Amino acid sequence: AYAASTAAACAIGVGALRVASLSPRLRAVSVAAPHMALGCAGALSTVLNNEPQLRDGMPLVDAEGRTLGLDSRVAAAATVARATLLQAVLVPSCALLAPT
């Protein structure tokens, strides 16, 4: 998962910078390229790391803590929420705060 997400980040970053260098109007893309690359790589990493839960499901628990069964929709919702908050927003934001 780490190798795939790192390769995706590099490809997105280099590709976006290459596209931005083709036209002066696209120079603004170069500012967002690192954020885009890290966000996509983080989301890819989360999906790859949680593939068994997405395929097989996560335990569905009631208010008393009893397991009611496995549900892949619960896994999908948890994975999407985690990827969106942590790896698509917070981690890239830290990279944008650091001076370059």
N, CA, C and O atoms as a MOPAC input file, in Angstrom:
PM7 MOZYME 1SCF
protein

 N      0.82700 1    -1.19000 1     0.00000 1
 C      0.00000 1     0.00000 1     0.00000 1
 C      0.87400 1     1.25700 1     0.00000 1
 O      0.56700 1     2.24200 1    -0.67200 1
 N      1.97000 1     1.20300 1     0.76700 1
 C      2.84000 1     2.38000 1     0.84000 1
 C      3.48800 1     2.66200 1    -0.50700 1
 O      3.54100 1     3.81200 1    -0.94300 1
 N      3.97900 1     1.62400 1    -1.16800 1
 C      4.63000 1     1.80700 1    -2.46600 1
 C      3.64700 1     2.33100 1    -3.50900 1
 O      3.98900 1     3.21100 1    -4.30000 1
 N      2.44000 1     1.79700 1    -3.51300 1
 C      1.43300 1     2.23700 1    -4.48200 1
 C      1.03300 1     3.68600 1    -4.23500 1
 O      0.90600 1     4.46600 1    -5.17900 1
 N      0.83600 1     4.04700 1    -2.97900 1
 C      0.43500 1     5.42800 1    -2.69300 1
 C      1.57600 1     6.40000 1    -2.95200 1
 O      1.33800 1     7.52300 1    -3.39800 1
 N      2.80900 1     5.99000 1    -2.68200 1
 C      3.95500 1     6.85200 1    -2.97800 1
 C      4.11200 1     7.04000 1    -4.48200 1
 O      4.36700 1     8.15100 1    -4.94600 1
 N      3.96200 1     5.97200 1    -5.23700 1
 C      4.04300 1     6.07700 1    -6.70300 1
 C      2.93200 1     6.96500 1    -7.24700 1
 O      3.15800 1     7.75200 1    -8.16500 1
 N      1.73100 1     6.84100 1    -6.68200 1
 C      0.61700 1     7.69200 1    -7.12800 1
 C      0.88800 1     9.15400 1    -6.82100 1
 O      0.61900 1    10.02200 1    -7.65100 1
 N      1.41900 1     9.43700 1    -5.63400 1
 C      1.72300 1    10.82000 1    -5.27100 1
 C      2.77000 1    11.40900 1    -6.20300 1
 O      2.63800 1    12.54800 1    -6.65000 1
 N      3.80000 1    10.64500 1    -6.49300 1
 C      4.84800 1    11.12300 1    -7.40700 1
 C      4.28700 1    11.37100 1    -8.79900 1
 O      4.57600 1    12.39900 1    -9.41100 1
 N      3.49200 1    10.44100 1    -9.30200 1
 C      2.92700 1    10.57700 1   -10.64100 1
 C      1.99700 1    11.78600 1   -10.73000 1
 O      2.05100 1    12.54300 1   -11.69900 1
 N      1.15100 1    11.96400 1    -9.72900 1
 C      0.23000 1    13.10200 1    -9.73500 1
 C      0.99700 1    14.41300 1    -9.60500 1
 O      0.72100 1    15.37100 1   -10.32600 1
 N      1.94700 1    14.45500 1    -8.70100 1
 C      2.72900 1    15.67600 1    -8.50200 1
 C      3.52100 1    16.06300 1    -9.73300 1
 O      3.47000 1    17.21300 1   -10.16700 1
 N      4.25000 1    15.12100 1   -10.30000 1
 C      5.06200 1    15.39900 1   -11.48800 1
 C      4.16800 1    15.72300 1   -12.68000 1
 O      4.45800 1    16.63900 1   -13.44900 1
 N      3.08800 1    14.97600 1   -12.82900 1
 C      2.17000 1    15.22800 1   -13.94300 1
 C      1.52500 1    16.60500 1   -13.85800 1
 O      1.42800 1    17.31400 1   -14.86000 1
 N      1.08700 1    16.98100 1   -12.66200 1
 C      0.46200 1    18.29600 1   -12.49700 1
 C      1.46100 1    19.41600 1   -12.74300 1
 O      1.11600 1    20.42800 1   -13.35200 1
 N      2.68700 1    19.25100 1   -12.28000 1
 C      3.70200 1    20.27500 1   -12.52200 1
 C      4.06400 1    20.35600 1   -14.00300 1
 O      4.33800 1    21.43800 1   -14.52200 1
 N      4.06600 1    19.22400 1   -14.66800 1
 C      4.35600 1    19.20500 1   -16.11500 1
 C      3.25300 1    19.92600 1   -16.87800 1
 O      3.53800 1    20.71800 1   -17.77700 1
 N      2.01100 1    19.66100 1   -16.53300 1
 C      0.88300 1    20.33600 1   -17.18300 1
 C      0.93700 1    21.83700 1   -16.89900 1
 O      0.68300 1    22.64900 1   -17.78900 1
 N      1.26600 1    22.20000 1   -15.66900 1
 C      1.33100 1    23.61700 1   -15.30400 1
 C      2.42700 1    24.34600 1   -16.05900 1
 O      2.30100 1    25.54300 1   -16.32000 1
 N      3.49000 1    23.65700 1   -16.41400 1
 C      4.58400 1    24.31000 1   -17.12400 1
 C      4.27300 1    24.53700 1   -18.60200 1
 O      5.00200 1    25.26700 1   -19.27300 1
 N      3.21900 1    23.93400 1   -19.11700 1
 C      2.88100 1    24.07200 1   -20.53200 1
 C      2.23800 1    25.41100 1   -20.86700 1
 O      2.36400 1    25.89500 1   -21.99200 1
 N      1.56400 1    25.99900 1   -19.91900 1
 C      0.84400 1    27.23800 1   -20.18900 1
 C      0.93700 1    28.17500 1   -18.98600 1
 O      0.82500 1    27.73000 1   -17.84300 1
 N      1.13800 1    29.45600 1   -19.23500 1
 C      1.17200 1    30.40800 1   -18.11400 1
 C     -0.14800 1    30.48000 1   -17.35500 1
 O     -0.16400 1    30.79100 1   -16.16400 1
 N     -1.24000 1    30.19800 1   -18.03000 1
 C     -2.55700 1    30.23600 1   -17.35300 1
 C     -2.70400 1    29.11600 1   -16.32500 1
 O     -3.50400 1    29.22200 1   -15.39500 1
 N     -1.94300 1    28.06000 1   -16.49200 1
 C     -2.05700 1    26.90800 1   -15.59400 1
 C     -1.03700 1    26.93700 1   -14.45100 1
 O     -0.89100 1    25.94400 1   -13.73800 1
 N     -0.34800 1    28.02800 1   -14.27100 1
 C      0.65800 1    28.11500 1   -13.19700 1
 C      0.03600 1    27.93000 1   -11.81500 1
 O      0.70000 1    27.44300 1   -10.90000 1
 N     -1.22000 1    28.30900 1   -11.65700 1
 C     -1.88700 1    28.14400 1   -10.35800 1
 C     -2.00500 1    26.68100 1    -9.96400 1
 O     -2.09300 1    26.36300 1    -8.77800 1
 N     -2.00700 1    25.78600 1   -10.94600 1
 C     -2.08700 1    24.34900 1   -10.66500 1
 C     -0.85900 1    23.89600 1    -9.88600 1
 O     -0.95000 1    22.98800 1    -9.05900 1
 N      0.28300 1    24.51700 1   -10.14200 1
 C      1.51500 1    24.09700 1    -9.46900 1
 C      1.45600 1    24.33900 1    -7.96200 1
 O      2.14600 1    23.66300 1    -7.20000 1
 N      0.64200 1    25.29100 1    -7.53100 1
 C      0.49100 1    25.54200 1    -6.09500 1
 C     -0.30800 1    24.42200 1    -5.44100 1
 O     -0.01200 1    24.02000 1    -4.31600 1
 N     -1.30500 1    23.92600 1    -6.13200 1
 C     -2.17400 1    22.88700 1    -5.58300 1
 C     -1.65700 1    21.47900 1    -5.83300 1
 O     -2.19700 1    20.52200 1    -5.27800 1
 N     -0.62800 1    21.33000 1    -6.65300 1
 C     -0.14800 1    19.99100 1    -7.01800 1
 C      0.28400 1    19.15800 1    -5.80800 1
 O     -0.10200 1    17.99100 1    -5.73200 1
 N      1.06400 1    19.68900 1    -4.85600 1
 C      1.44400 1    18.85600 1    -3.70500 1
 C      0.23600 1    18.42500 1    -2.86000 1
 O      0.17300 1    17.29000 1    -2.38900 1
 N     -0.70800 1    19.33300 1    -2.67800 1
 C     -1.90500 1    19.00800 1    -1.89800 1
 C     -2.71700 1    17.92000 1    -2.60900 1
 O     -3.18700 1    16.97400 1    -1.97800 1
 N     -2.87400 1    18.06500 1    -3.91000 1
 C     -3.59200 1    17.07000 1    -4.69400 1
 C     -2.90700 1    15.70900 1    -4.62600 1
 O     -3.56100 1    14.68200 1    -4.44800 1
 N     -1.59400 1    15.71400 1    -4.77000 1
 C     -0.84300 1    14.45700 1    -4.77600 1
 C     -0.93000 1    13.75000 1    -3.43200 1
 O     -1.16000 1    12.54200 1    -3.37900 1
 N     -0.74800 1    14.48900 1    -2.35000 1
 C     -0.82400 1    13.87300 1    -1.01900 1
 C     -2.22600 1    13.39600 1    -0.68400 1
 O     -2.39700 1    12.33300 1    -0.08600 1
 N     -3.21300 1    14.16400 1    -1.06100 1
 C     -4.59400 1    13.75800 1    -0.80100 1
 C     -4.96700 1    12.47300 1    -1.51700 1
 O     -5.56500 1    11.57400 1    -0.92500 1
 N     -4.61500 1    12.39000 1    -2.78300 1
 C     -4.91900 1    11.17900 1    -3.55700 1
 C     -4.13900 1     9.98100 1    -3.03900 1
 O     -4.67700 1     8.87700 1    -2.94700 1
 N     -2.87800 1    10.19600 1    -2.70300 1
 C     -2.06500 1     9.09600 1    -2.18200 1
 C     -2.59900 1     8.61000 1    -0.83800 1
 O     -2.63200 1     7.40700 1    -0.58100 1
 N     -3.01000 1     9.52500 1     0.00500 1
 C     -3.56900 1     9.13600 1     1.30300 1
 C     -4.86500 1     8.35800 1     1.16100 1
 O     -5.08400 1     7.36600 1     1.85700 1
 N     -5.71800 1     8.81200 1     0.25900 1
 C     -6.97100 1     8.09200 1     0.04000 1
 C     -6.71200 1     6.69600 1    -0.52700 1
 O     -7.35100 1     5.72700 1    -0.11700 1
 N     -5.78200 1     6.59700 1    -1.46300 1
 C     -5.42900 1     5.28900 1    -2.02700 1
 C     -4.86200 1     4.36400 1    -0.95600 1
 O     -5.20800 1     3.18400 1    -0.89800 1
 N     -3.99900 1     4.90100 1    -0.11900 1
 C     -3.41200 1     4.10400 1     0.95100 1
 C     -4.47300 1     3.60000 1     1.92700 1
 O     -4.42300 1     2.44900 1     2.36100 1
 N     -5.41500 1     4.44400 1     2.26500 1
 C     -6.48000 1     4.04200 1     3.18100 1
 C     -7.32900 1     2.92700 1     2.58100 1
 O     -7.66100 1     1.95800 1     3.26400 1
 N     -7.67500 1     3.06400 1     1.32500 1
 C     -8.49100 1     2.02700 1     0.68000 1
 C     -7.71900 1     0.71200 1     0.60600 1
 O     -8.27300 1    -0.34900 1     0.89200 1
 N     -6.44500 1     0.77900 1     0.22500 1
 C     -5.64900 1    -0.45300 1     0.13500 1
 C     -5.45100 1    -1.10200 1     1.50100 1
 O     -5.48500 1    -2.32700 1     1.61200 1
 N     -5.24500 1    -0.30300 1     2.53500 1
 C     -5.04200 1    -0.85900 1     3.87200 1
 C     -6.32800 1    -1.42500 1     4.46800 1
 O     -6.27000 1    -2.32500 1     5.30600 1
 N     -7.47800 1    -0.92000 1     4.05500 1
 C     -8.75200 1    -1.37900 1     4.60200 1
 C     -9.51200 1    -2.29400 1     3.64500 1
 O    -10.71300 1    -2.50900 1     3.81500 1
 N     -8.83000 1    -2.82500 1     2.65400 1
 C     -9.48000 1    -3.67400 1     1.66200 1
 C    -10.17900 1    -4.88500 1     2.27500 1
 O    -11.28700 1    -5.20500 1     1.84400 1
 N     -9.59300 1    -5.57800 1     3.25800 1
 C    -10.32600 1    -6.71900 1     3.84000 1
 C    -11.64000 1    -6.31100 1     4.51800 1
 O    -12.64200 1    -7.01700 1     4.40300 1
 N    -11.63600 1    -5.18000 1     5.21800 1
 C    -12.86900 1    -4.71600 1     5.86500 1
 C    -13.90000 1    -4.29800 1     4.82400 1
 O    -15.09500 1    -4.54100 1     4.99400 1
 N    -13.43600 1    -3.67100 1     3.74800 1
 C    -14.36900 1    -3.26800 1     2.70200 1
 C    -14.96900 1    -4.47300 1     1.99400 1
 O    -16.13800 1    -4.45100 1     1.61000 1
 N    -14.17900 1    -5.51400 1     1.82200 1
 C    -14.65200 1    -6.72100 1     1.14900 1
 C    -15.54700 1    -7.56500 1     2.06500 1
 O    -16.62800 1    -7.99300 1     1.65900 1
 N    -15.09300 1    -7.80100 1     3.29400 1
 C    -15.79900 1    -8.71100 1     4.19100 1
 C    -16.77500 1    -8.02000 1     5.13300 1
 O    -17.69500 1    -8.65700 1     5.64600 1
 N    -16.58700 1    -6.72500 1     5.36700 1
 C    -17.46200 1    -5.97800 1     6.26400 1
 C    -16.84200 1    -5.78100 1     7.63400 1
 O    -15.84500 1    -6.41400 1     7.98300 1
 N    -17.45100 1    -4.89100 1     8.40200 1
 C    -17.03900 1    -4.61900 1     9.78100 1
 C    -18.17300 1    -5.01300 1    10.70000 1
 O    -19.32900 1    -5.06100 1    10.28000 1
 N    -17.84900 1    -5.29500 1    11.95600 1
 C    -18.91300 1    -5.65500 1    12.88900 1
 C    -19.89500 1    -4.50500 1    13.09600 1
 O    -19.49500 1    -3.35900 1    13.30400 1
 N    -21.16200 1    -4.82200 1    13.03600 1
 C    -22.23100 1    -3.87300 1    13.31600 1
 C    -22.66600 1    -4.11500 1    14.75700 1
 O    -23.12400 1    -5.20800 1    15.09100 1
 N    -22.52500 1    -3.09500 1    15.62000 1
 C    -22.75700 1    -3.24900 1    17.05900 1
 C    -23.91700 1    -2.36200 1    17.47600 1
 O    -24.03300 1    -1.22500 1    17.02000 1
 N    -24.79300 1    -2.89300 1    18.36200 1
 C    -25.89500 1    -2.07100 1    18.85500 1
 C    -25.45400 1    -1.24800 1    20.06700 1
 O    -24.28500 1    -1.28700 1    20.45000 1
 N    -26.37300 1    -0.51200 1    20.66200 1
 C    -26.06300 1     0.39600 1    21.77100 1
 C    -25.53500 1    -0.34200 1    23.00000 1
 O    -24.77400 1     0.23500 1    23.77700 1
 N    -25.92200 1    -1.60200 1    23.19300 1
 C    -25.45700 1    -2.38300 1    24.34500 1
 C    -24.12700 1    -3.06900 1    24.08500 1
 O    -23.58200 1    -3.70900 1    24.98400 1
 N    -23.59200 1    -2.95300 1    22.87600 1
 C    -22.31200 1    -3.56600 1    22.56500 1
 C    -22.40700 1    -4.95900 1    21.96700 1
 O    -21.38000 1    -5.61300 1    21.78100 1
 N    -23.60500 1    -5.43000 1    21.66200 1
 C    -23.76900 1    -6.75400 1    21.05700 1
 C    -23.50200 1    -6.67000 1    19.55400 1
 O    -23.96200 1    -5.75400 1    18.87200 1
 N    -22.75600 1    -7.63700 1    19.06500 1
 C    -22.46900 1    -7.69300 1    17.63800 1
 C    -23.66900 1    -8.26100 1    16.90700 1
 O    -24.14700 1    -9.35000 1    17.22400 1
 N    -24.15100 1    -7.51400 1    15.92600 1
 C    -25.32800 1    -7.93100 1    15.16700 1
 C    -24.95500 1    -8.62600 1    13.86000 1
 O    -25.79000 1    -9.29700 1    13.25200 1
 N    -23.72100 1    -8.47000 1    13.43200 1
 C    -23.27200 1    -9.09200 1    12.19000 1
 C    -22.23200 1    -8.22600 1    11.51000 1
 O    -21.76200 1    -7.23300 1    12.06500 1
 N    -21.88400 1    -8.62200 1    10.30300 1
 C    -20.90900 1    -7.86500 1     9.51800 1
 C    -21.63300 1    -7.07300 1     8.44200 1
 O    -22.59700 1    -7.55300 1     7.84700 1
 N    -21.16500 1    -5.86300 1     8.19900 1
 C    -21.78000 1    -5.01800 1     7.18300 1
 C    -20.69400 1    -4.27900 1     6.41800 1
 O    -19.90800 1    -3.53900 1     7.01000 1
 N    -20.64800 1    -4.47700 1     5.10200 1
 C    -19.63500 1    -3.79900 1     4.29600 1
 C    -19.95100 1    -2.31700 1     4.13200 1
 O    -19.05000 1    -1.52600 1     3.85300 1
 N    -21.21700 1    -1.92800 1     4.29900 1
 C    -21.55900 1    -0.50100 1     4.21400 1
 C    -20.99600 1     0.26800 1     5.39600 1
 O    -20.59600 1     1.42300 1     5.24800 1
 N    -20.95800 1    -0.35400 1     6.56500 1
 C    -20.33700 1     0.27100 1     7.73600 1
 C    -18.85000 1     0.46900 1     7.48800 1
 O    -18.29700 1     1.51700 1     7.82300 1
 N    -18.20900 1    -0.52100 1     6.90900 1
 C    -16.78300 1    -0.42000 1     6.60000 1
 C    -16.52800 1     0.68000 1     5.58000 1
 O    -15.57500 1     1.44700 1     5.71600 1
 N    -17.36400 1     0.76000 1     4.57600 1
 C    -17.18600 1     1.78700 1     3.54500 1
 C    -17.35800 1     3.18000 1     4.13900 1
 O    -16.57300 1     4.08000 1     3.84100 1
 N    -18.37300 1     3.36400 1     4.97200 1
 C    -18.59800 1     4.68000 1     5.57400 1
 C    -17.43700 1     5.07200 1     6.48400 1
 O    -16.99400 1     6.22000 1     6.46700 1
 N    -16.94600 1     4.12800 1     7.27200 1
 C    -15.82400 1     4.42000 1     8.16500 1
 C    -14.55500 1     4.72100 1     7.38300 1
 O    -13.80100 1     5.62200 1     7.74800 1
 N    -14.31700 1     3.98200 1     6.32300 1
 C    -13.11900 1     4.18900 1     5.51000 1
 C    -13.15800 1     5.52800 1     4.79500 1
 O    -12.15900 1     6.24700 1     4.76900 1
 N    -14.28400 1     5.86400 1     4.22200 1
 C    -14.40300 1     7.13800 1     3.51400 1
 C    -14.26400 1     8.30400 1     4.48700 1
 O    -13.58700 1     9.28500 1     4.17700 1
 N    -14.87900 1     8.21800 1     5.63300 1
 C    -14.78100 1     9.29800 1     6.61300 1
 C    -13.34200 1     9.48100 1     7.08400 1
 O    -12.85300 1    10.60700 1     7.17900 1
 N    -12.67300 1     8.38400 1     7.37400 1
 C    -11.28100 1     8.44400 1     7.82900 1
 C    -10.36300 1     9.00000 1     6.74500 1
 O     -9.51300 1     9.84600 1     7.02100 1
 N    -10.53500 1     8.52600 1     5.52000 1
 C     -9.68700 1     8.99400 1     4.41200 1
 C     -9.91100 1    10.47000 1     4.14000 1
 O     -8.96300 1    11.21600 1     3.89700 1
 N    -11.15600 1    10.88200 1     4.18100 1
 C    -11.45900 1    12.28000 1     3.89400 1
 C    -10.88800 1    13.19700 1     4.96100 1
 O    -10.25000 1    14.20200 1     4.64600 1
 N    -11.11300 1    12.86000 1     6.19900 1
 C    -10.66300 1    13.74400 1     7.27200 1
 C     -9.16000 1    13.71000 1     7.47000 1
 O     -8.50600 1    14.75200 1     7.43900 1
 N     -8.61200 1    12.53800 1     7.67000 1
 C     -7.20300 1    12.45800 1     8.03000 1
 C     -6.25500 1    12.63800 1     6.85900 1
 O     -5.35500 1    13.47600 1     6.89900 1
 N     -6.46100 1    11.85000 1     5.81900 1
 C     -5.42900 1    11.80400 1     4.79100 1
 C     -5.70600 1    12.69600 1     3.59900 1
 O     -4.78900 1    12.97400 1     2.82600 1
 N     -6.90100 1    13.14300 1     3.42500 1
 C     -7.17100 1    14.02900 1     2.30000 1
 C     -7.25300 1    15.49000 1     2.72600 1
 O     -7.26100 1    16.37800 1     1.87400 1
 N     -7.31300 1    15.75400 1     4.04100 1
 C     -7.40200 1    17.13700 1     4.51000 1
 C     -6.27200 1    17.47300 1     5.47200 1
 O     -5.49600 1    18.39100 1     5.20600 1
 N     -6.16200 1    16.75900 1     6.57200 1
 C     -5.21200 1    17.13200 1     7.62200 1
 C     -3.75900 1    16.93100 1     7.23900 1
 O     -2.94500 1    17.83400 1     7.43400 1
 N     -3.41300 1    15.77700 1     6.70200 1
 C     -2.00800 1    15.50600 1     6.35900 1
 C     -1.51500 1    16.44500 1     5.26900 1
 O     -0.44500 1    17.03200 1     5.43200 1
 N     -2.24300 1    16.62000 1     4.15600 1
 C     -1.75100 1    17.56900 1     3.15800 1
 C     -1.71400 1    19.01000 1     3.66700 1
 O     -0.86000 1    19.79000 1     3.24500 1
 N     -2.61200 1    19.36500 1     4.55000 1
 C     -2.62000 1    20.72200 1     5.09300 1
 C     -1.32300 1    20.99400 1     5.86200 1
 O     -0.79900 1    22.10600 1     5.81300 1
 N     -0.81700 1    20.01300 1     6.55200 1
 C      0.45300 1    20.17400 1     7.25200 1
 C      1.58100 1    20.45000 1     6.26000 1
 O      2.47000 1    21.25800 1     6.52800 1
 N      1.53600 1    19.77400 1     5.11500 1
 C      2.56000 1    20.00700 1     4.09200 1
 C      2.45300 1    21.41300 1     3.51700 1
 O      3.46300 1    22.02100 1     3.16000 1
 N      1.24300 1    21.92500 1     3.42700 1
 C      1.06400 1    23.26700 1     2.88300 1
 C      1.48000 1    24.34800 1     3.87900 1
 O      1.82800 1    25.45800 1     3.47500 1
 N      1.44900 1    24.03900 1     5.16800 1
 C      1.82800 1    25.02000 1     6.17600 1
 C      3.34000 1    25.20700 1     6.27800 1
 O      3.81900 1    26.25700 1     6.70800 1
 N      4.07700 1    24.18600 1     5.88200 1
 C      5.54600 1    24.26600 1     5.97000 1
 C      6.06800 1    25.16900 1     4.85600 1
 O      5.63800 1    25.04800 1     3.70900 1
 N      6.97200 1    26.05400 1     5.17700 1
 C      7.51300 1    26.93400 1     4.13100 1
 C      8.36500 1    26.12900 1     3.14800 1
 O      9.05900 1    25.18600 1     3.52600 1
 N      8.29300 1    26.52500 1     1.89200 1
 C      9.08800 1    25.83200 1     0.88200 1
 C     10.13400 1    26.74300 1     0.28700 1
 O     10.89600 1    26.32300 1    -0.58400 1

